[in-house]
Amino acid sequence: MAKGFLGDFEELILTIVAADHENAYGAAITIEIERWLERKVTLSAVHVTLYRLEDRGFIKSKVGGVTNERGGRRKRIYSITSAGVSILRTMKETRVELWKMVPQLKLINS
Amino acid sequence: MKSLPIWAERLLRAICPNELFEQIEGDLIEIYNYDVKTVGEKKARLKFIITAVRFFRPGIFLRNKFSLNTNSVDMIFNYFKIAYRHLVNSKAFSLINVIGLAVGITAFFLIIQYVSFELSYDRFHTNSDNIYRIGLERYKKSELQTSSSKNFAGLKELIHENFPEVDAVTGFYKTPANTGVFFRHNGKIFNELGGELNTDSTFFKVFSGMLVKGDAATALRERHCMVVSESMAKKIFGDEEPMGQHIQMPNDGGGASERIITGIFKDFPLNSHIHANFVVPLESPMKDGDEWKQAFLHTYVSLKEGHRPEAVSSRLNQFYSKMAVKYPELKETKSFLQPLTSIHLSSLMQDEVEVNGSKNLVYVASAIALIILIIAWINYINLETARFATRAREVSVRRIIGSAKSDLALQFLIEYFCVFAVAIALATLLMTFIVPRFSYLTGIPIDSIQWSQPSIWLIAFAVLVVGSVLVGIYPAIFLLRLNPVTTLKGKFGNTSGGRAIRKTLIIVQFSASLILIACVLVMRSQLDFMQTVDKKIDVDNVVTLRNPTAYSSEEVIEKHTAYRTLENKLMENTSIQMVSSSSAIPGTEIGFTYVNLLKRNVNDPYDPTRFKTLFVDYNYIPFYDLKLLAGRNFDPPRPVQNWIDPWNDENWLTLILNESAIRALGFNSPEEAVDKMVEFENFEDHFQKHRIIGVVEDYHHEAVKKEIFPMIFSPNYGSFQQVYYSIRLNPTSSPEQAIGDIRKSWTAAFPDKPFEYSFLNDYYDQQFKSELYTKRIFSVFAGIAVFIGCLGILGMTLFEASARQKEISIRKVLGASAASLIGLLTRDNVRLILLSAVISVPLIYFIVQKWLSSYPMRIDVSPMFFVIPLAILLLLVAFVSSFQTIKAASTNPTDHLKNE
């Protein structure tokens, strides 16, 4: 896999981590995906993706607070790193560039 | 909140990396609680389980590996260190364990090597699973009389024409292995023993992988064709191309005098039930009903895939019963297909190509292998558990400090692993020394010890690994069951259970040793008995020669003259007492063995009794000191002008029979049989009246271990049946002198023939070859088993003596004598041995009975077979334990008590 490349699911997770500042952890992300995107996702897939992103340096984690719903277990809270922000931005820009190369769409739509 | 399934949590804990587990679990619970609110508890539970299980994915559990827990690595190193210290600390016990295991493993693998060799017979053929031999059973009033590995010559054609499911069928007969093949090539004379295989081109179709050079279809088509083995081709032609070479066969009876090599076949490996270096064409096929007269061809078929042998044999028997109307020899016979690979071990038939192996022997050997291994394992278990008193404290302290049971188990396994690794290393070393001597023990040359039977080796390794792991785990479990608190208080909890197990195991060891010693004893006595039994025949001081012109095409008169010259020359020497000629000598199989050979009246119905005919001269009976029960010996020879002479002179038509033969003919006593006329078939289909002139006592001609068969002695004056010359040496002259004299006489009679001789008693004793090997294998491995057992006893007494040192010292202080103390220490062992004796006596009796019943001449089961092993074991154990007990009993008690 090329270094700068992110899969679809990885990009999604990374974006959510960036959006949920200081409150991104496995369960929250899973519930969010299910609720907002109406997409079926398993907790383990989210976890694996989080670990992989962390391995690649796009996000970092710290062990955080305890809430009652968690039966006293601590969360691992993820936040995006500057490398993560930069790759998100690159990907977004690439996409915009690509969009610009699609004039036909306008023609058909108009 | 209802509690969540605990197993799901356990699974998670098992698969998740430690540092991630808490957060994963938290997330799971959070989602569960969220789900309870949104979709209800039941669904939420189900989803919880599914989600938890879905964590079982490579992305999660592969993460574990990258985080090696350095602490456990350190612990494992520590375990090795402790194991090393522990082993070195108790050198004697470690040594006993290691040596016992090493010797046990070595013996185990040596025996497995032998077993795998025996089981590999005839599996080298490319299609060995589809090849069958067709045996022949003869019945008399529906009762099985004989079963033979040879079948009728007509069978080949019958199968070829009527059995489409048979791929190829072949038949052959083999001249006996002790007959030579004489020929000349480039002026060099060869006399190769081993016999030749007479067959046709189908042989290499059934055994399709054998032919290396030449064409299977044409290699044996012409009478002058000859196919030789690779090694023989190398011997005769050296590096020259063997194909198309000519060899001259001066004495080839009836065949072509010059032969052309038309093919080369792979040497038959040792694990083949057929061996031959020469394959030549079968003489012209029999016709006009002759092919259903005598069963003399070993017949083999290869079946096409998917056909069952039973179906073929049942159809074959239908043919036989239909044809029996025309051919009386087929009445009350049955053919059966016998798998090629079962011939070596499971065939107990007459007329085998070679002496076969014994399935029982293979079973017994495997059993011994296992017994030896078990005895070695028992030693380990016993010594380890016995010493637990000393280790229980260590284990308890470890557990109180916080060692998990699994960690302790790991520690013990590592200790065991160390012992085992050293034992394996030692066993490997031992193997390299012993394997070269192994061939002496089993008769298998080293280079043929092969890994040909992967399944056997797999089983062997599995037994070794599984057994070893179980043996390693047992002491660990035993120790971990102890309650650390009571142990530290000084009580070892309930160890009486452990002692009971230990005693049981020792009884098993003792019983196995007793049985093995008894078996060796019985085997030795039986073999001695067979070797010294009154075989009613004198084979000592006899040298035998093979007549080089036997079966040759030379005129009978010339042969006769050559023999006369030899006899006269021989008798000039004072070193020679007597000379006799015969068609077979004691210890050789009598080839002239047929059914329906002798009857009292020509019109008597067909009778399946097999008679063996020995053609002898008038010296034979006095020469071998056979006892005439009634009647007289043959007349001295008269000059012969023509080979047909004897058969035209009524005075020559005489026979001498043995006791079994007259019984088979229905005479009640030797006297009754003498001077009676009987019909004897001396040519194909031609019965002639012969007079019984004498009856000799039964004697063991072929082998003592075989039944005595009905025998006919027919005079061979000047006939072609002078195959062997027996020469009785003067016992007062030296054998070297006598052999020199014989050589001189030989050169005078047969100037151009190589001189070869053998001593008859050596030759006769070859029949005991398999028994000799059995005896050696048994003796050595029983010895090893007993040795390992004794090692164990040594270890136990060593331990007992040191453990009870304090008790002994106190007893001594109080006035016990050394003798009573020794008694105290050995009493336990003696009691165990006696108990083992009680257990093993019925077993020994059963085994010995079963084994002896396979011999027609056998010893009786005597009480000695039970008493002697017991005495040997008692003595050995007393000897082994005496050093320690005497030492313990005679030391100064204050040495051991002053430290208290």
Chai-1 contact restraints between the chains, C-beta under 6 A:
chainA,res_idxA,chainB,res_idxB,connection_type,confidence,min_distance_angstrom,max_distance_angstrom,comment,restraint_id
A,G26,B,D27,contact,1.0,0.0,6.0,A-B,restraint_1
A,A27,B,D27,contact,1.0,0.0,6.0,A-B,restraint_2
A,A27,B,E30,contact,1.0,0.0,6.0,A-B,restraint_3
A,A27,B,I31,contact,1.0,0.0,6.0,A-B,restraint_4
A,I31,B,Y34,contact,1.0,0.0,6.0,A-B,restraint_5
A,T42,B,R54,contact,1.0,0.0,6.0,A-B,restraint_6
A,L43,B,D27,contact,1.0,0.0,6.0,A-B,restraint_7
A,L43,B,T51,contact,1.0,0.0,6.0,A-B,restraint_8
A,S44,B,R54,contact,1.0,0.0,6.0,A-B,restraint_9
A,S44,B,F55,contact,1.0,0.0,6.0,A-B,restraint_10
A,S44,B,R57,contact,1.0,0.0,6.0,A-B,restraint_11
A,V48,B,G59,contact,1.0,0.0,6.0,A-B,restraint_12
A,E69,B,E30,contact,1.0,0.0,6.0,A-B,restraint_13
A,E69,B,N33,contact,1.0,0.0,6.0,A-B,restraint_14
A,R70,B,G26,contact,1.0,0.0,6.0,A-B,restraint_15
A,R70,B,I29,contact,1.0,0.0,6.0,A-B,restraint_16
A,R70,B,E30,contact,1.0,0.0,6.0,A-B,restraint_17
A,G71,B,I29,contact,1.0,0.0,6.0,A-B,restraint_18
A,R73,B,E22,contact,1.0,0.0,6.0,A-B,restraint_19
A,R73,B,E25,contact,1.0,0.0,6.0,A-B,restraint_20
A,R73,B,G26,contact,1.0,0.0,6.0,A-B,restraint_21
A,R74,B,E22,contact,1.0,0.0,6.0,A-B,restraint_22
A,R76,B,Q23,contact,1.0,0.0,6.0,A-B,restraint_23
